[in-house]
């Protein structure tokens, strides 16, 4: 039977107007789970700032949140560059008002065996996921501290922060850093009224998944059976978790990482299936130092 399906799209878990007067920045908020999170905040009254490097993504995010009647502003921004972040937050605050909620959702990822990974591929992911999360958090926190106003920061993580992620060593290492950063900042910034929490999605298929992820052999096959829940997650379910963590009802919740995955990452088999090396899982030829092309960085996004 599995877990029941969620309430229908458009249902809100909190009272209408919960975020009236709030300004929320969602990095990578124009596609996929970031757009779903931004949409749920907009349904509850928040004004939304969307940051992304891709103008098409910015347009998609603006369309989604404005369809809910929310005020919104989008800014092209590379979160690997602190000066661009500062300028983007300046622009959002000029248009919408002081930012008091930040969702660090922008990420980059593509599957690649570690021995094939170039330094540039490593940097492309760790710079976005770990450095970008810190730079954005610092920018918003500094402003809240100077104003003397509370704030909430939500960092989107991954369950392989705990377990490791073969085939995703760059992303797994960066997400482990994000989890630790979440806990460190929650302690440092608690006295200023700034809460910092993590949010980990499980299997949430969506139309904006990058080609490198969709191309993993077996991806999309019988996915409802890949979880103890016997179903995948719906993007709005992650959005509902985000709005709760940022809401007045979670004001004593900080330094916590919430996993929304139907208990998938905790599952264990009585007997592990036969081990298949990552190269074989990805359908790659045997490694040679100057052999096959190293996975590029075009699969990264924000």
DRENFILUM-116939 format. One record per residue: residue number from 0; x, y, z of N, C-alpha, C in turn; residue in three letters. Coordinates in pm, whole numbers, plus 50000, padded with zeros to 5 digits. Last residue first. Layout:
<nodes>
{node NUM,{X,Y,Z},{X,Y,Z},{X,Y,Z},'Ala'}
...
</nodes>
This chain:
<nodes>
{node 301,{52209,52633,48853},{52173,52704,48974},{52054,52791,48944},'Unk'}
{node 300,{52389,52339,48745},{52292,52446,48727},{52272,52518,48859},'Unk'}
{node 299,{52590,52115,48547},{52562,52191,48669},{52462,52300,48642},'Unk'}
{node 298,{52644,52003,48308},{52527,51952,48378},{52497,52029,48504},'Unk'}
{node 297,{52880,52101,48213},{52758,52160,48158},{52633,52111,48230},'Unk'}
{node 296,{53116,52001,48288},{53043,52076,48390},{52914,52136,48337},'Unk'}
{node 295,{53185,51663,48178},{53195,51810,48177},{53111,51873,48284},'Unk'}
{node 294,{53374,51378,48247},{53243,51442,48250},{53260,51592,48261},'Unk'}
{node 293,{53640,51316,48022},{53595,51340,48158},{53463,51414,48155},'Unk'}
{node 292,{53652,51073,47767},{53637,51213,47808},{53587,51223,47950},'Unk'}
{node 291,{53875,50791,47801},{53747,50854,47773},{53741,50997,47825},'Unk'}
{node 290,{54211,50826,47843},{54112,50758,47763},{53986,50839,47741},'Unk'}
{node 289,{54429,50874,47993},{54407,50961,47877},{54301,50902,47784},'Unk'}
{node 288,{54402,50681,48193},{54430,50820,48229},{54401,50916,48114},'Unk'}
{node 287,{54124,50467,48182},{54259,50496,48135},{54282,50645,48155},'Unk'}
{node 286,{53886,50239,48312},{53957,50367,48324},{54091,50363,48255},'Unk'}
{node 285,{53651,50070,48101},{53758,50070,48201},{53838,50199,48197},'Unk'}
{node 284,{53347,50257,48021},{53457,50168,47986},{53561,50169,48099},'Unk'}
{node 283,{53033,50278,48194},{53158,50335,48146},{53260,50227,48115},'Unk'}
{node 282,{52778,50252,48308},{52802,50204,48173},{52929,50257,48112},'Unk'}
{node 281,{52733,50311,48568},{52720,50422,48474},{52747,50381,48330},'Unk'}
{node 280,{52786,50066,48684},{52653,50124,48699},{52629,50235,48598},'Unk'}
{node 279,{53057,50041,48624},{52962,49953,48559},{52820,50009,48569},'Unk'}
{node 278,{53161,50241,48790},{53185,50248,48645},{53084,50161,48570},'Unk'}
{node 277,{53084,50148,49045},{53021,50266,48987},{53043,50274,48836},'Unk'}
{node 276,{53035,49790,49075},{53116,49913,49079},{53050,50028,49003},'Unk'}
{node 275,{52798,49625,49254},{52830,49664,49116},{52911,49792,49122},'Unk'}
{node 274,{52744,49357,49475},{52803,49489,49454},{52836,49510,49307},'Unk'}
{node 273,{52432,49201,49523},{52567,49191,49470},{52619,49331,49436},'Unk'}
{node 272,{52250,49331,49808},{52260,49280,49672},{52405,49276,49627},'Unk'}
{node 271,{52277,49220,50147},{52300,49323,50047},{52303,49260,49907},'Unk'}
{node 270,{52026,49088,50333},{52144,49052,50256},{52163,49157,50148},'Unk'}
{node 269,{51845,49262,50447},{51901,49154,50528},{52029,49100,50464},'Unk'}
{node 268,{51898,49607,50367},{51856,49473,50328},{51917,49371,50424},'Unk'}
{node 267,{51768,49915,50489},{51878,49818,50480},{51820,49684,50439},'Unk'}
{node 266,{51683,50262,50485},{51651,50122,50457},{51779,50039,50447},'Unk'}
{node 265,{51723,50531,50522},{51750,50442,50634},{51734,50295,50602},'Unk'}
{node 264,{51646,50662,50293},{51789,50652,50318},{51823,50563,50437},'Unk'}
{node 263,{51363,50646,50295},{51441,50570,50197},{51587,50556,50235},'Unk'}
{node 262,{51158,50760,50437},{51247,50667,50508},{51341,50592,50414},'Unk'}
{node 261,{51050,50958,50271},{50978,50833,50290},{51060,50723,50354},'Unk'}
{node 260,{51198,51193,50272},{51228,51093,50169},{51157,50960,50190},'Unk'}
{node 259,{51314,51447,50406},{51180,51423,50350},{51197,51322,50237},'Unk'}
{node 258,{51481,51536,50695},{51486,51453,50575},{51343,51421,50532},'Unk'}
{node 257,{51611,51823,50841},{51491,51742,50821},{51502,51667,50689},'Unk'}
{node 256,{51845,51915,51066},{51830,51878,50926},{51714,51781,50913},'Unk'}
{node 255,{51887,52192,51289},{51828,52062,51258},{51827,52039,51107},'Unk'}
{node 254,{51948,52439,51375},{52055,52341,51374},{52009,52201,51337},'Unk'}
{node 253,{51632,52492,51532},{51747,52544,51461},{51862,52446,51476},'Unk'}
{node 252,{51327,52560,51651},{51395,52458,51571},{51509,52526,51496},'Unk'}
{node 251,{51171,52742,51763},{51269,52679,51852},{51343,52566,51782},'Unk'}
{node 250,{50999,52820,51561},{51095,52918,51612},{51197,52862,51710},'Unk'}
{node 249,{50807,52704,51407},{50934,52634,51423},{51041,52725,51481},'Unk'}
{node 248,{50596,52868,51371},{50571,52746,51448},{50698,52664,51468},'Unk'}
{node 247,{50665,53072,51201},{50664,53101,51345},{50646,52976,51430},'Unk'}
{node 246,{50865,52899,50944},{50745,52960,51000},{50760,52994,51148},'Unk'}
{node 245,{51059,52755,50820},{51077,52901,50825},{50966,52972,50901},'Unk'}
{node 244,{50961,52498,50836},{51088,52528,50902},{51111,52678,50915},'Unk'}
{node 243,{50726,52523,50676},{50717,52496,50820},{50846,52538,50890},'Unk'}
{node 242,{50832,52564,50424},{50756,52673,50486},{50737,52649,50635},'Unk'}
{node 241,{50962,52314,50385},{51038,52439,50391},{50960,52550,50459},'Unk'}
{node 240,{50750,52135,50375},{50849,52122,50482},{50928,52251,50498},'Unk'}
{node 239,{50625,52227,50142},{50554,52234,50270},{50650,52222,50387},'Unk'}
{node 238,{50822,52165,49951},{50784,52303,49976},{50713,52320,50109},'Unk'}
{node 237,{50807,51890,49957},{50929,51953,50005},{50903,52101,50034},'Unk'}
{node 236,{50554,51865,49849},{50579,51814,49984},{50708,51871,50041},'Unk'}
{node 235,{50571,51960,49590},{50503,52045,49689},{50526,51996,49832},'Unk'}
{node 234,{50692,51741,49453},{50769,51861,49488},{50703,51950,49592},'Unk'}
{node 233,{50625,51426,49595},{50574,51533,49509},{50645,51662,49549},'Unk'}
{node 232,{50826,51128,49602},{50773,51249,49661},{50720,51345,49556},'Unk'}
{node 231,{50714,50798,49500},{50810,50909,49502},{50745,51028,49571},'Unk'}
{node 230,{50622,50505,49688},{50592,50615,49596},{50705,50716,49604},'Unk'}
{node 229,{50676,50330,49890},{50613,50278,49768},{50561,50390,49678},'Unk'}
{node 228,{50821,50393,50109},{50691,50460,50095},{50610,50406,49978},'Unk'}
{node 227,{51064,50270,50072},{50967,50207,50162},{50828,50268,50153},'Unk'}
{node 226,{51142,50295,49721},{51133,50356,49853},{51038,50275,49941},'Unk'}
{node 225,{51117,50203,49467},{51253,50224,49518},{51256,50280,49659},'Unk'}
{node 224,{50875,50189,49351},{50915,50073,49432},{51056,50089,49490},'Unk'}
{node 223,{50849,50412,49195},{50764,50402,49313},{50805,50287,49404},'Unk'}
{node 222,{51014,50363,48975},{51066,50443,49085},{50978,50436,49210},'Unk'}
{node 221,{51042,50208,48739},{50978,50152,48858},{51013,50230,48984},'Unk'}
{node 220,{51290,50404,48608},{51228,50271,48600},{51171,50230,48735},'Unk'}
{node 219,{51425,50639,48643},{51287,50647,48600},{51216,50513,48593},'Unk'}
{node 218,{51735,50503,48559},{51664,50620,48614},{51523,50627,48557},'Unk'}
{node 217,{51868,50306,48428},{51764,50266,48522},{51687,50381,48582},'Unk'}
{node 216,{52164,50495,48394},{52091,50372,48358},{51992,50332,48467},'Unk'}
{node 215,{52125,50842,48382},{52177,50731,48462},{52097,50605,48429},'Unk'}
{node 214,{52004,51052,48252},{52069,50951,48170},{52128,50835,48249},'Unk'}
{node 213,{51915,51233,48441},{51814,51152,48372},{51877,51036,48295},'Unk'}
{node 212,{52164,51348,48498},{52095,51269,48600},{51991,51179,48533},'Unk'}
{node 211,{52225,51480,48260},{52320,51382,48313},{52257,51294,48421},'Unk'}
{node 210,{52011,51660,48225},{52023,51544,48137},{52115,51437,48194},'Unk'}
{node 209,{51847,51761,48530},{51946,51778,48425},{51965,51647,48349},'Unk'}
{node 208,{51499,51806,48585},{51622,51732,48615},{51719,51744,48498},'Unk'}
{node 207,{51257,51927,48542},{51377,52009,48525},{51506,51936,48561},'Unk'}
{node 206,{51044,51767,48601},{51076,51787,48460},{51206,51862,48439},'Unk'}
{node 205,{51124,51538,48867},{51059,51658,48814},{51113,51686,48675},'Unk'}
{node 204,{51119,51316,49147},{51137,51339,49003},{51063,51465,48959},'Unk'}
{node 203,{51246,51290,49427},{51143,51384,49382},{51160,51407,49232},'Unk'}
{node 202,{51361,51110,49676},{51337,51093,49533},{51217,51178,49493},'Unk'}
{node 201,{51429,51347,49922},{51453,51213,49873},{51433,51210,49722},'Unk'}
{node 200,{51588,51645,50046},{51487,51577,49966},{51529,51434,49934},'Unk'}
{node 199,{51647,51797,50347},{51702,51696,50256},{51589,51630,50178},'Unk'}
{node 198,{51735,52090,50495},{51620,52019,50440},{51672,51927,50330},'Unk'}
{node 197,{51851,52259,50791},{51874,52188,50666},{51747,52114,50624},'Unk'}
{node 196,{51859,52590,50940},{51819,52449,50934},{51850,52390,50797},'Unk'}
{node 195,{51902,52850,51152},{51962,52786,51035},{51929,52637,51040},'Unk'}
{node 194,{51780,53164,51270},{51772,53018,51271},{51830,52962,51141},'Unk'}
{node 193,{51876,53439,51444},{51882,53378,51312},{51882,53226,51326},'Unk'}
{node 192,{51905,53585,51674},{51770,53555,51630},{51764,53493,51491},'Unk'}
{node 191,{52158,53610,51762},{52106,53722,51682},{51963,53698,51634},'Unk'}
{node 190,{52214,53368,51887},{52198,53488,51970},{52145,53609,51894},'Unk'}
{node 189,{52240,53199,51653},{52123,53193,51739},{52106,53316,51826},'Unk'}
{node 188,{52479,53200,51519},{52384,53307,51489},{52256,53301,51570},'Unk'}
{node 187,{52629,52981,51611},{52687,53115,51608},{52582,53225,51598},'Unk'}
{node 186,{52448,52766,51582},{52501,52801,51714},{52553,52945,51715},'Unk'}
{node 185,{52402,52768,51309},{52288,52775,51401},{52333,52817,51541},'Unk'}
{node 184,{52655,52732,51202},{52594,52864,51194},{52475,52878,51287},'Unk'}
{node 183,{52693,52456,51257},{52784,52558,51310},{52718,52696,51312},'Unk'}
{node 182,{52487,52334,51115},{52494,52318,51260},{52584,52423,51324},'Unk'}
{node 181,{52548,52411,50852},{52417,52439,50909},{52423,52436,51061},'Unk'}
{node 180,{52802,52297,50820},{52787,52442,50822},{52655,52483,50885},'Unk'}
{node 179,{52732,52026,50810},{52813,52075,50921},{52802,52227,50934},'Unk'}
{node 178,{52586,52033,50568},{52523,51986,50692},{52600,52038,50813},'Unk'}
{node 177,{52783,52124,50390},{52663,52205,50414},{52594,52163,50543},'Unk'}
{node 176,{52962,51907,50393},{53004,52038,50443},{52886,52128,50474},'Unk'}
{node 175,{52801,51724,50269},{52843,51698,50407},{52892,51827,50472},'Unk'}
{node 174,{52788,51847,50021},{52666,51842,50101},{52698,51806,50246},'Unk'}
{node 173,{53054,51806,49934},{53003,51941,49953},{52879,51942,50041},'Unk'}
{node 172,{53063,51528,49920},{53154,51598,50010},{53103,51739,50038},'Unk'}
{node 171,{52863,51486,49726},{52849,51429,49860},{52939,51501,49960},'Unk'}
{node 170,{52969,51616,49498},{52845,51664,49560},{52830,51613,49703},'Unk'}
{node 169,{53202,51460,49455},{53208,51606,49466},{53085,51660,49539},'Unk'}
{node 168,{53111,51196,49434},{53203,51233,49543},{53208,51384,49563},'Unk'}
{node 167,{52918,51036,49308},{52889,51177,49332},{52982,51229,49442},'Unk'}
{node 166,{53002,50782,49302},{52955,50838,49176},{52924,50986,49185},'Unk'}
{node 165,{52896,50736,49634},{52976,50688,49522},{52916,50731,49389},'Unk'}
{node 164,{52855,50926,49882},{52780,50913,49757},{52867,50866,49643},'Unk'}
{node 163,{52797,50909,50237},{52884,50910,50121},{52802,50886,49995},'Unk'}
{node 162,{52610,50931,50440},{52648,50798,50396},{52762,50795,50295},'Unk'}
{node 161,{52553,51198,50500},{52579,51103,50608},{52648,50976,50557},'Unk'}
{node 160,{52517,51309,50252},{52604,51381,50346},{52641,51291,50463},'Unk'}
{node 159,{52327,51167,50123},{52462,51112,50118},{52563,51200,50191},'Unk'}
{node 158,{52102,51322,50147},{52122,51217,50247},{52261,51156,50237},'Unk'}
{node 157,{52150,51673,50119},{52134,51543,50054},{52169,51436,50155},'Unk'}
{node 156,{52002,52003,50149},{52110,51906,50159},{52084,51781,50079},'Unk'}
{node 155,{51943,52340,50151},{51899,52214,50092},{52018,52118,50086},'Unk'}
{node 154,{51902,52539,50429},{52001,52486,50336},{51953,52352,50282},'Unk'}
{node 153,{51744,52825,50530},{51723,52682,50505},{51821,52638,50397},'Unk'}
{node 152,{51724,53071,50774},{51799,53020,50660},{51775,52870,50650},'Unk'}
{node 151,{51560,53352,50900},{51560,53206,50889},{51634,53167,50762},'Unk'}
{node 150,{51589,53618,51141},{51592,53565,51005},{51591,53413,51012},'Unk'}
{node 149,{51522,53925,51325},{51539,53780,51312},{51540,53738,51165},'Unk'}
{node 148,{51719,54228,51330},{51594,54158,51303},{51620,54008,51290},'Unk'}
{node 147,{51922,54417,51333},{51870,54369,51460},{51737,54297,51444},'Unk'}
{node 146,{52056,54502,51112},{51922,54558,51136},{51869,54523,51274},'Unk'}
{node 145,{52289,54350,51137},{52298,54496,51138},{52163,54561,51165},'Unk'}
{node 144,{52177,54093,51111},{52247,54132,51234},{52255,54284,51245},'Unk'}
{node 143,{52079,54101,50852},{51986,54084,50962},{52049,54127,51094},'Unk'}
{node 142,{52321,54129,50712},{52220,54234,50703},{52119,54225,50818},'Unk'}
{node 141,{52450,53890,50777},{52511,54018,50812},{52408,54131,50812},'Unk'}
{node 140,{52274,53702,50660},{52290,53710,50806},{52350,53844,50848},'Unk'}
{node 139,{52308,53740,50386},{52177,53766,50446},{52190,53782,50597},'Unk'}
{node 138,{52584,53675,50364},{52532,53804,50316},{52399,53838,50382},'Unk'}
{node 137,{52603,53415,50466},{52675,53525,50532},{52616,53660,50492},'Unk'}
{node 136,{52450,53275,50277},{52409,53279,50419},{52475,53396,50490},'Unk'}
{node 135,{52602,53309,50045},{52466,53361,50052},{52420,53375,50196},'Unk'}
{node 134,{52842,53180,50122},{52843,53320,50082},{52703,53382,50091},'Unk'}
{node 133,{52755,52915,50179},{52812,53000,50283},{52805,53148,50245},'Unk'}
{node 132,{52660,52834,49927},{52571,52831,50043},{52624,52921,50154},'Unk'}
{node 131,{52895,52858,49775},{52780,52943,49746},{52681,52948,49862},'Unk'}
{node 130,{53055,52655,49889},{53094,52795,49898},{52975,52888,49875},'Unk'}
{node 129,{52884,52424,49834},{52935,52459,49968},{52970,52607,49978},'Unk'}
{node 128,{52780,52441,49565},{52706,52378,49674},{52754,52427,49811},'Unk'}
{node 127,{52968,52582,49399},{52825,52618,49404},{52763,52569,49535},'Unk'}
{node 126,{53213,52458,49457},{53201,52603,49466},{53055,52647,49476},'Unk'}
{node 125,{53163,52188,49409},{53187,52231,49547},{53175,52383,49561},'Unk'}
{node 124,{53123,52192,49125},{53018,52149,49216},{53042,52202,49357},'Unk'}
{node 123,{53357,52297,49016},{53228,52344,48967},{53115,52310,49063},'Unk'}
{node 122,{53567,52152,49132},{53541,52290,49174},{53402,52337,49133},'Unk'}
{node 121,{53539,51907,48992},{53530,51912,49138},{53494,52053,49184},'Unk'}
{node 120,{53585,51997,48731},{53457,51935,48765},{53434,51936,48916},'Unk'}
{node 119,{53848,52087,48756},{53743,52183,48724},{53605,52126,48757},'Unk'}
{node 118,{53986,51849,48807},{53981,51953,48909},{53870,52054,48883},'Unk'}
{node 117,{53780,51576,48680},{53884,51678,48664},{53878,51775,48781},'Unk'}
{node 116,{53724,51237,48741},{53683,51374,48771},{53800,51471,48757},'Unk'}
{node 115,{53776,50973,48718},{53757,51047,48593},{53737,51196,48616},'Unk'}
{node 114,{53782,50882,48974},{53907,50878,48900},{53898,50952,48766},'Unk'}
{node 113,{53514,50897,49054},{53610,50994,49107},{53739,50995,49026},'Unk'}
{node 112,{53265,50880,48799},{53360,50811,48887},{53470,50908,48929},'Unk'}
{node 111,{52981,51091,48807},{53111,51065,48745},{53197,50986,48844},'Unk'}
{node 110,{52678,51269,48768},{52745,51147,48811},{52875,51126,48735},'Unk'}
{node 109,{52652,51606,48875},{52647,51513,48764},{52724,51388,48807},'Unk'}
{node 108,{52542,51920,49001},{52574,51779,49022},{52569,51705,48889},'Unk'}
{node 107,{52480,52207,49191},{52532,52150,49068},{52569,52007,49095},'Unk'}
{node 106,{52235,52439,49322},{52327,52326,49333},{52380,52291,49194},'Unk'}
{node 105,{52032,52643,49526},{52113,52629,49405},{52218,52520,49424},'Unk'}
{node 104,{51914,52679,49776},{51875,52563,49696},{51965,52540,49576},'Unk'}
{node 103,{51879,52825,50050},{51998,52794,49969},{51972,52664,49893},'Unk'}
{node 102,{51654,53057,50125},{51659,52914,50096},{51776,52892,50000},'Unk'}
{node 101,{51600,53297,50371},{51686,53255,50261},{51677,53104,50247},'Unk'}
{node 100,{51417,53564,50497},{51422,53419,50480},{51506,53389,50356},'Unk'}
{node 99,{51430,53836,50495},{51435,53771,50626},{51430,53620,50618},'Unk'}
{node 98,{51534,54124,50328},{51521,53978,50320},{51529,53919,50460},'Unk'}
{node 97,{51354,54428,50301},{51458,54349,50366},{51430,54199,50359},'Unk'}
{node 96,{51203,54476,49968},{51219,54502,50111},{51323,54410,50171},'Unk'}
{node 95,{51178,54469,49691},{51080,54398,49773},{51087,54431,49922},'Unk'}
{node 94,{51372,54641,49571},{51242,54619,49508},{51138,54565,49606},'Unk'}
{node 93,{51589,54642,49744},{51540,54769,49690},{51398,54753,49636},'Unk'}
{node 92,{51628,54370,49783},{51581,54451,49895},{51530,54587,49849},'Unk'}
{node 91,{51719,54294,49529},{51596,54235,49583},{51541,54323,49694},'Unk'}
{node 90,{51958,54446,49519},{51850,54470,49422},{51717,54414,49474},'Unk'}
{node 89,{52109,54338,49731},{52078,54482,49726},{51957,54508,49636},'Unk'}
{node 88,{52131,54079,49636},{52050,54103,49755},{52015,54251,49766},'Unk'}
{node 87,{52302,54130,49416},{52169,54072,49395},{52078,54096,49515},'Unk'}
{node 86,{52533,54229,49537},{52458,54315,49445},{52317,54262,49424},'Unk'}
{node 85,{52608,54003,49686},{52579,54130,49754},{52496,54221,49665},'Unk'}
{node 84,{52652,53822,49476},{52548,53795,49576},{52508,53925,49644},'Unk'}
{node 83,{52868,53935,49348},{52742,53925,49276},{52626,53899,49373},'Unk'}
{node 82,{53061,53907,49545},{53023,54042,49505},{52893,54042,49425},'Unk'}
{node 81,{53093,53625,49568},{53030,53703,49676},{52986,53842,49635},'Unk'}
{node 80,{53028,53385,49347},{53096,53514,49351},{53028,53605,49454},'Unk'}
{node 79,{52876,53166,49325},{53018,53141,49356},{53094,53272,49376},'Unk'}
{node 78,{52632,53241,49236},{52653,53240,49382},{52793,53198,49421},'Unk'}
{node 77,{52564,53460,48998},{52649,53342,49016},{52686,53337,49163},'Unk'}
{node 76,{52255,53585,48893},{52360,53586,48995},{52433,53453,48994},'Unk'}
{node 75,{51985,53781,48797},{52090,53691,48750},{52209,53701,48845},'Unk'}
{node 74,{51692,53803,48983},{51822,53863,48956},{51918,53755,48907},'Unk'}
{node 73,{51348,53886,49015},{51452,53789,48981},{51579,53861,48943},'Unk'}
{node 72,{51075,53927,49231},{51182,53992,49156},{51292,53888,49134},'Unk'}
{node 71,{50729,53956,49317},{50849,53877,49290},{50949,53961,49213},'Unk'}
{node 70,{50425,53917,49493},{50527,54007,49441},{50655,53927,49423},'Unk'}
{node 69,{50182,53668,49401},{50289,53717,49487},{50373,53823,49416},'Unk'}
{node 68,{49986,53528,49270},{49955,53663,49315},{50064,53727,49399},'Unk'}
{node 67,{50058,53296,49160},{49995,53287,49292},{49963,53425,49348},'Unk'}
{node 66,{50191,53378,48939},{50063,53312,48917},{49986,53294,49047},'Unk'}
{node 65,{50428,53456,49046},{50331,53561,49016},{50194,53503,48986},'Unk'}
{node 64,{50555,53211,49061},{50515,53277,49185},{50415,53389,49159},'Unk'}
{node 63,{50585,53137,48786},{50523,53046,48883},{50473,53121,49006},'Unk'}
{node 62,{50719,53353,48665},{50586,53314,48618},{50514,53231,48723},'Unk'}
{node 61,{50964,53345,48802},{50876,53461,48815},{50733,53425,48773},'Unk'}
{node 60,{51064,53099,48708},{51033,53119,48849},{50940,53235,48872},'Unk'}
{node 59,{51097,53153,48436},{51007,53045,48478},{50968,53061,48624},'Unk'}
{node 58,{51288,53359,48442},{51154,53384,48387},{51054,53279,48433},'Unk'}
{node 57,{51506,53221,48548},{51449,53335,48619},{51307,53362,48572},'Unk'}
{node 56,{51555,53039,48345},{51510,52990,48476},{51447,53103,48557},'Unk'}
{node 55,{51645,53213,48151},{51524,53134,48125},{51467,53079,48255},'Unk'}
{node 54,{51881,53308,48266},{51766,53398,48253},{51637,53324,48224},'Unk'}
{node 53,{52077,53153,48504},{52010,53132,48376},{51885,53220,48365},'Unk'}
{node 52,{52169,53180,48760},{52256,53225,48651},{52183,53228,48517},'Unk'}
{node 51,{51942,53313,49005},{51987,53205,48917},{52081,53263,48814},'Unk'}
{node 50,{51714,53394,49257},{51850,53410,49207},{51888,53289,49123},'Unk'}
{node 49,{51423,53561,49340},{51479,53442,49277},{51616,53475,49221},'Unk'}
{node 48,{51221,53662,49603},{51337,53695,49522},{51399,53567,49469},'Unk'}
{node 47,{50885,53711,49681},{50989,53614,49645},{51097,53678,49560},'Unk'}
{node 46,{50674,53769,49958},{50733,53822,49835},{50859,53742,49807},'Unk'}
{node 45,{50429,53548,50100},{50564,53604,50093},{50589,53669,49958},'Unk'}
{node 44,{50178,53423,50116},{50188,53568,50130},{50324,53629,50116},'Unk'}
{node 43,{50155,53160,50063},{50130,53200,50201},{50162,53347,50225},'Unk'}
{node 42,{50232,53126,49805},{50091,53097,49838},{50054,53145,49978},'Unk'}
{node 41,{50505,53168,49824},{50422,53272,49764},{50275,53251,49796},'Unk'}
{node 40,{50594,52930,49938},{50606,53054,50015},{50514,53161,49958},'Unk'}
{node 39,{50536,52763,49719},{50466,52744,49846},{50478,52866,49936},'Unk'}
{node 38,{50713,52865,49524},{50568,52871,49502},{50491,52855,49633},'Unk'}
{node 37,{50964,52801,49627},{50926,52941,49610},{50775,52957,49595},'Unk'}
{node 36,{50945,52520,49609},{50958,52586,49739},{50915,52731,49730},'Unk'}
{node 35,{50932,52487,49330},{50823,52437,49415},{50826,52503,49553},'Unk'}
{node 34,{51178,52594,49255},{51055,52661,49211},{50937,52615,49296},'Unk'}
{node 33,{51343,52400,49372},{51352,52540,49413},{51228,52618,49375},'Unk'}
{node 32,{51276,52171,49230},{51238,52180,49370},{51248,52323,49423},'Unk'}
{node 31,{51252,52316,48908},{51247,52199,48994},{51201,52225,49135},'Unk'}
{node 30,{51355,52662,48885},{51332,52529,48830},{51314,52428,48942},'Unk'}
{node 29,{51411,52900,49009},{51334,52903,48886},{51301,52768,48827},'Unk'}
{node 28,{51576,52921,49228},{51431,52914,49251},{51347,52914,49126},'Unk'}
{node 27,{51842,52937,49288},{51798,52829,49201},{51648,52812,49206},'Unk'}
{node 26,{51759,53065,49606},{51859,53050,49500},{51822,52926,49418},'Unk'}
{node 25,{51512,53261,49718},{51537,53120,49686},{51641,53116,49576},'Unk'}
{node 24,{51430,53488,49967},{51517,53462,49852},{51533,53311,49839},'Unk'}
{node 23,{51144,53646,50083},{51217,53520,50077},{51303,53518,49952},'Unk'}
{node 22,{50999,53863,50305},{51070,53855,50178},{51161,53733,50182},'Unk'}
{node 21,{50680,53911,50458},{50811,53847,50454},{50868,53852,50312},'Unk'}
{node 20,{50423,54008,50445},{50528,54101,50485},{50667,54042,50484},'Unk'}
{node 19,{50286,53696,50523},{50258,53833,50480},{50368,53927,50533},'Unk'}
{node 18,{50307,53431,50588},{50429,53502,50552},{50402,53641,50493},'Unk'}
{node 17,{50045,53357,50646},{50152,53329,50743},{50278,53410,50715},'Unk'}
{node 16,{49833,53384,50472},{49895,53505,50524},{50005,53482,50624},'Unk'}
{node 15,{49657,53097,50578},{49677,53200,50475},{49736,53325,50539},'Unk'}
{node 14,{49833,52865,50784},{49724,52961,50764},{49758,53060,50654},'Unk'}
{node 13,{49984,52578,50624},{49978,52683,50725},{49866,52780,50691},'Unk'}
{node 12,{49976,52411,50407},{49981,52351,50540},{49967,52452,50653},'Unk'}
{node 11,{49755,52442,50128},{49862,52501,50209},{49858,52443,50350},'Unk'}
{node 10,{49696,52314,49802},{49666,52309,49945},{49784,52370,50022},'Unk'}
{node 9,{49816,52307,49557},{49742,52428,49591},{49697,52431,49735},'Unk'}
{node 8,{49769,51964,49495},{49845,52084,49465},{49758,52208,49491},'Unk'}
{node 7,{49610,51772,49762},{49628,51819,49625},{49711,51945,49615},'Unk'}
{node 6,{49798,51584,50011},{49685,51667,49968},{49713,51727,49830},'Unk'}
{node 5,{49987,51288,49903},{49969,51414,49976},{49840,51483,49935},'Unk'}
{node 4,{49902,50938,49939},{49938,51052,49856},{49914,51181,49935},'Unk'}
{node 3,{50024,50723,50205},{49918,50790,50128},{49973,50905,50044},'Unk'}
{node 2,{50281,50476,50162},{50232,50597,50227},{50124,50664,50142},'Unk'}
{node 1,{50186,50131,50089},{50274,50247,50096},{50209,50366,50163},'Unk'}
{node 0,{50082,49880,50000},{50000,50000,50000},{50086,50126,50000},'Unk'}
</nodes>
